[in-house]
Amino acid sequence: MTSKKRSITIKLKKGTVACNPNQRATVNGLGLKRREQQVTLENTPSVRGMIKKVLHLVEVVAETR
């Protein structure tokens, strides 16, 4: 049985200047530092929850299975 890691690529589409500190910390926790930066992360429930909290700031670019 082959275990393939599922991954998700997200992109920061808006800046975090006008956000509250919790949202800014969530974006930093996702590994995004500046606008238009893309990061590929493992598709886990915790990462999904973080994306859901800042969905107005990020864009899900790709999702692999």
Order of alpha helices (4+ residues) and beta strands (2+ residues): beta-alpha-beta-alpha-beta
